[in-house]
């Protein structure tokens, strides 16, 4: 078995800039017609006020990077409210897609909320929907994103 080229760890306050930029790059790749740079102020405020205070947040970073904090490279993160089992944010850098970081982060999220996870994923994000289905999530309902008005799939995982 090949050793993964990343490690998982809890988020640190010093990770904020790297996570904000990772969020922007990942969403920009998924939806190139939307200017996510214009949303960075909103996202940073949401990160600080809605996610950091209430969620367990794990990051994936390139292996060996923990020993040299100046050169670490965050390649993914996941946020889970362990009280509710809601997986709010999940992003993996496009260059790391298919490298195992997404599956490792999702497995860690499942351990954070062992009774089950719920999430919303954009209805037109087929790649993400297939990933969640492959990892045991099932479709529950079509809902509407309160912020964007876009249709989203509610999906759930139960052990």
Order of alpha helices (4+ residues) and beta strands (2+ residues): beta-alpha-alpha-beta-beta-beta-alpha-beta-alpha-beta-beta
